[in-house]
């Protein structure tokens, strides 16, 4: 993953707590929610402002053409076109800080130690999962497996259909702030300044990644890489197989609260008023381009300069 350009835009919100992005939208939130066109950096509709009490929006996602947000005690579902809140899910008794959606299901976690599973259409709470002994900060679902990270320093694995707790992963010495999973692994970021990679089936610890100088607030997995954001104001890119940090982006002047990755962009938010966007190309894209250049019989000098730009000395 090689960064080829960087840009930013002003959200006019002091300290965005969370960011979500897909190939069409960037959604930012603090005590209001704003939706931006990812290609023009322009706001696409009205600010979503349903938090009459001024509550902080802790997490925001886009699912099934709706924005879903969470704050103190509630989850809200917004219609993107009308900018209106069409459903409020009540049931949590404290700040809702973790959010995920898949199919027609919403999963939420709160400071009151519980996880709830909701039917998105009806707004009915289908299950409440108890097991953590402190705040739930992050939830993620892959296949039928629900993964949660908590201030109790553990990661818990649940069967999303039955609600059964199937495993508890211990090893972090600080709060688990963020979890992400693939079919094979779980990646966790913690207040102990580390990132850990776990086998999703056995729960065994595979690797511990050291390099951040403060809390790891957010982790994301894409194209065989881990992208992490930290209180140390940096974004780091790690190779999953080797566990090595291959790039550090010193692009923020305050805590990187959240980081998300699309097909070719890394998007991050911090306590500043700016969202940072880094466009990248993958090793596979580079290889394909170089093969095309080679087949077109470009001079070796040009190929060498391309490798040099990528930090590879072909004459060494």
CORCORFEN-V886297 format. One record per residue. N is the residue number from 1. RES is the residue in one letter. PHI is phi as a letter, one per 40 degrees, with the letter a starting at -180 (none if undefined). PSI is psi in radians with two decimals (NA if undefined). Layout:
n: (N/N)
res: (RES/RES)
phi: (PHI/PHI)
psi: (PSI/PSI)
This chain:
n: (1/2/3/4/5/6/7/8/9/10/11/12/13/14/15/16/17/18/19/20/21/22/23/24/25/26/27/28/29/30/31/32/33/34/35/36/37/38/39/40/41/42/43/44/45/46/47/48/49/50/51/52/53/54/55/56/57/58/59/60/61/62/63/64/65/66/67/68/69/70/71/72/73/74/75/76/77/78/79/80/81/82/83/84/85/86/87/88/89/90/91/92/93/94/95/96/97/98/99/100/101/102/103/104/105/106/107/108/109/110/111/112/113/114/115/116/117/118/119/120/121/122/123/124/125/126/127/128/129/130/131/132/133/134/135/136/137/138/139/140/141/142/143/144/145/146/147/148/149/150/151/152/153/154/155/156/157/158/159/160/161/162/163/164/165/166/167/168/169/170/171/172/173/174/175/176/177/178/179/180/181/182/183/184/185/186/187/188/189/190/191/192/193/194/195/196/197/198/199/200/201/202/203/204/205/206/207/208/209/210/211/212/213/214/215/216/217/218/219/220/221/222/223/224/225/226/227/228/229/230/231/232/233/234/235/236/237/238/239/240/241/242/243/244/245/246/247/248/249/250/251/252/253/254/255/256/257/258/259/260/261/262/263/264/265/266/267/268/269/270/271/272/273/274/275/276/277/278/279/280/281/282/283/284/285/286/287/288/289/290/291/292/293/294/295/296/297/298/299/300/301/302/303/304/305/306/307/308/309/310/311/312/313/314/315/316)
res: (X/X/X/X/X/X/X/X/X/X/X/X/X/X/X/X/X/X/X/X/X/X/X/X/X/X/X/X/X/X/X/X/X/X/X/X/X/X/X/X/X/X/X/X/X/X/X/X/X/X/X/X/X/X/X/X/X/X/X/X/X/X/X/X/X/X/X/X/X/X/X/X/X/X/X/X/X/X/X/X/X/X/X/X/X/X/X/X/X/X/X/X/X/X/X/X/X/X/X/X/X/X/X/X/X/X/X/X/X/X/X/X/X/X/X/X/X/X/X/X/X/X/X/X/X/X/X/X/X/X/X/X/X/X/X/X/X/X/X/X/X/X/X/X/X/X/X/X/X/X/X/X/X/X/X/X/X/X/X/X/X/X/X/X/X/X/X/X/X/X/X/X/X/X/X/X/X/X/X/X/X/X/X/X/X/X/X/X/X/X/X/X/X/X/X/X/X/X/X/X/X/X/X/X/X/X/X/X/X/X/X/X/X/X/X/X/X/X/X/X/X/X/X/X/X/X/X/X/X/X/X/X/X/X/X/X/X/X/X/X/X/X/X/X/X/X/X/X/X/X/X/X/X/X/X/X/X/X/X/X/X/X/X/X/X/X/X/X/X/X/X/X/X/X/X/X/X/X/X/X/X/X/X/X/X/X/X/X/X/X/X/X/X/X/X/X/X/X/X/X/X/X/X/X/X/X/X/X/X/X/X/X/X/X/X/X)
phi: (none/b/c/b/a/b/a/a/a/c/c/g/b/c/g/c/c/a/b/b/a/b/c/b/b/b/b/b/a/b/b/b/b/b/b/b/c/c/c/b/g/b/c/c/a/c/c/c/b/b/c/c/c/g/c/c/c/c/a/a/a/b/a/f/g/b/c/b/b/b/a/c/g/b/b/b/b/b/c/c/c/c/g/b/c/b/a/b/b/b/i/c/b/a/d/c/b/b/a/a/b/a/f/b/b/b/b/b/b/b/c/c/g/b/b/b/b/b/c/c/c/c/g/c/c/c/a/b/b/b/i/c/b/a/d/c/b/a/b/a/b/b/f/b/b/b/b/b/b/a/c/c/g/b/b/b/b/b/c/c/c/c/g/c/c/b/a/b/b/b/i/c/b/b/d/c/c/a/b/a/b/b/c/b/b/b/b/b/b/b/c/c/g/b/b/b/b/b/c/c/c/c/g/c/c/c/a/b/b/b/i/c/c/a/d/c/c/a/b/a/b/a/f/g/b/b/b/b/b/b/c/c/g/b/b/b/b/b/c/c/c/c/g/c/c/b/a/b/b/c/b/b/b/a/d/c/c/a/b/b/b/b/d/a/b/b/b/b/b/a/c/c/c/b/c/b/b/b/c/b/b/c/d/c/c/c/c/c/c/c/c/c/c/c/c/c/g/c/c/d/c/c/c/c/c/c/c/c/c/c/g/b/c/c/c/c)
psi: (1.99/2.19/2.25/-0.35/2.73/2.55/3.04/2.79/2.63/2.09/-0.17/0.42/2.25/1.85/1.25/2.24/-0.45/2.66/2.53/2.56/2.55/-2.84/-0.10/-0.74/2.67/2.26/2.22/2.69/2.49/-1.60/-0.06/2.90/2.31/2.49/2.28/2.57/2.14/-0.39/-0.49/-0.24/0.38/2.52/2.32/-0.28/-2.92/2.70/2.33/1.88/1.45/0.16/1.38/-0.46/-0.03/0.39/2.58/2.34/2.03/-0.51/2.54/2.42/2.89/2.27/2.32/0.77/0.41/2.64/2.32/2.27/2.79/2.56/-2.60/1.93/-0.26/2.79/2.37/2.45/2.20/2.49/2.15/-0.74/-0.78/-0.20/0.46/2.62/2.08/-0.25/2.46/2.20/1.99/2.52/-0.57/2.59/0.20/-3.01/2.24/1.98/-0.11/2.43/2.42/2.63/2.45/2.38/-2.10/0.45/2.42/2.36/2.32/2.62/2.61/3.04/-0.29/0.31/-0.05/2.80/2.38/2.52/2.21/2.59/2.08/-0.58/-0.82/-0.40/0.17/2.40/2.07/-0.64/2.62/2.16/2.16/2.45/-0.63/2.62/0.13/-3.03/2.47/2.11/-0.45/2.48/2.61/2.55/2.31/2.27/-2.21/0.30/2.23/2.24/2.38/2.54/2.52/2.86/-0.21/0.12/0.21/2.81/2.27/2.51/2.25/2.64/2.01/-0.46/-0.71/-0.35/0.13/2.37/2.08/-0.36/2.64/2.16/2.16/2.59/-0.52/2.54/0.11/3.05/2.47/1.88/-0.50/2.41/2.57/2.55/2.65/-2.99/-0.41/-0.57/2.81/2.36/2.31/2.50/2.47/2.88/-0.07/0.18/0.12/2.84/2.37/2.51/2.23/2.61/2.16/-0.47/-0.89/-0.43/0.07/2.52/2.21/-0.88/2.67/2.21/2.08/2.45/-0.62/2.57/0.03/-2.96/2.44/1.93/-0.50/2.42/2.57/2.50/2.28/2.35/0.73/0.22/2.67/2.29/2.21/2.53/2.53/2.84/-0.29/0.13/0.15/2.80/2.28/2.53/2.19/2.51/2.14/-0.83/-0.77/-0.40/0.15/2.50/2.09/-0.20/2.51/2.19/1.94/1.26/-0.18/2.73/0.17/-3.10/2.27/1.80/-0.61/2.55/2.41/2.62/2.30/-2.83/-0.69/0.42/2.50/2.15/2.33/2.70/2.75/-2.92/0.02/-3.14/0.24/2.44/2.31/2.39/2.19/2.10/2.47/2.86/2.60/2.90/-0.64/-0.70/-0.70/-0.78/-0.76/-0.76/-0.74/-0.62/-0.69/-0.73/-0.75/-0.74/-0.44/0.07/0.70/2.62/2.59/-0.53/-0.66/-0.76/-0.72/-0.73/-0.61/-0.80/-0.67/-0.71/-0.57/0.00/0.32/2.10/1.81/-0.20/-0.04/NA)
